Amino acid sequence: PEAVETLPTIIKNKSYNIKPMSVEEAAMQMDLLDKDFFVFTNASSGNINVLHKRNDGNFGLIEPIK
């Protein structure tokens, strides 16, 4: 029998209001909301960033390069 490959399905779509803030403010918001990640506009660069909790308990910051 031939295996049928299935692609993952997007089961939830969520919109975010991304406000300009510092990385420190984003970390506080993420903690207050008890989330594993937080999407925000970095006030110093004007770019959209993603802050996420790492398995070691620290935070990681994803910044796009234009």
Secondary structure, 3 states (H helix, E strand, C coil): CCCCCCCCCCCCCCCCCCCEECHHHHHHHHHHHCCCEEEEEECCCCCEEEEEECCCCCEEEECCCC
